[in-house]
Amino acid sequence: MGFPESQAEMKSRNNPHASKLKKQVTIRMSENIIDYFKNMANETGIPYQSLINLYLRDCVSKHRKINVNWEKQA
């Protein structure tokens, strides 16, 4: 059993699990949030959507909950 001699000899295969790895969604975010992640993307070389996904994955793995307290208006 050997390795292919060139990339041209390698055949690509579709990942049967790829559709289950990520789901495309539409979400509305404030411009400053998007700018924040786009700036971080420029610094790190990681696409901003991947950074947002990584951040949210970290929140999920640490079971972080948001504390939302709406102030009552008089």
C-alpha positions as CSV (number, residue, x, y, z in Angstrom):
1,M,0.0,0.0,0.0
2,G,1.6,3.2,-1.1
3,F,0.8,6.9,-1.3
4,P,-0.2,8.6,-4.5
5,E,2.7,10.2,-6.3
6,S,0.9,13.5,-7.0
7,Q,-2.2,15.4,-6.0
8,A,-3.7,14.8,-9.4
9,E,-3.8,11.1,-8.6
10,M,-5.7,11.7,-5.4
11,K,-9.5,11.5,-5.8
12,S,-11.6,13.7,-3.6
13,R,-14.5,12.2,-1.7
14,N,-17.6,13.9,-0.3
15,N,-17.8,13.8,3.4
16,P,-21.2,12.0,4.1
17,H,-21.3,13.8,7.5
18,A,-20.5,17.3,6.3
19,S,-24.2,18.4,6.1
20,K,-24.6,17.5,9.8
21,L,-21.5,19.4,10.9
22,K,-22.9,22.9,10.4
23,K,-26.2,24.3,9.5
24,Q,-26.6,27.6,7.5
25,V,-28.8,30.1,9.3
26,T,-29.7,33.8,8.9
27,I,-29.1,36.0,11.9
28,R,-29.3,39.7,12.4
29,M,-26.4,41.2,14.4
30,S,-25.4,44.8,15.2
31,E,-22.7,46.2,12.9
32,N,-20.3,46.8,15.8
33,I,-20.5,43.0,16.6
34,I,-19.7,42.1,13.0
35,D,-16.9,44.7,12.8
36,Y,-15.4,43.3,16.1
37,F,-15.2,39.8,14.7
38,K,-14.0,41.0,11.2
39,N,-11.2,42.9,12.9
40,M,-10.3,39.9,14.9
41,A,-10.4,37.9,11.7
42,N,-7.9,40.2,10.1
43,E,-5.6,39.8,13.1
44,T,-5.8,36.0,13.3
45,G,-6.3,35.0,9.7
46,I,-9.4,33.0,10.7
47,P,-12.6,33.9,8.9
48,Y,-15.0,35.9,11.0
49,Q,-17.8,33.5,10.8
50,S,-15.5,30.7,12.1
51,L,-14.5,33.0,15.0
52,I,-18.2,33.6,15.8
53,N,-18.8,29.8,15.7
54,L,-15.8,29.2,17.9
55,Y,-16.9,31.7,20.5
56,L,-20.5,30.3,20.6
57,R,-19.1,26.8,20.8
58,D,-17.0,27.9,23.8
59,C,-20.2,29.3,25.4
60,V,-22.0,26.1,24.9
61,S,-19.1,23.9,26.2
62,K,-18.9,26.0,29.4
63,H,-22.7,26.2,29.8
64,R,-22.6,30.0,29.9
65,K,-25.9,31.7,30.5
66,I,-26.7,35.3,29.7
67,N,-27.9,37.5,32.5
68,V,-30.6,39.8,31.1
69,N,-32.2,42.2,33.4
70,W,-34.5,44.6,31.7
71,E,-35.0,47.8,33.6
72,K,-38.6,48.7,34.2
73,Q,-39.6,52.0,32.7
74,A,-41.4,54.5,34.9
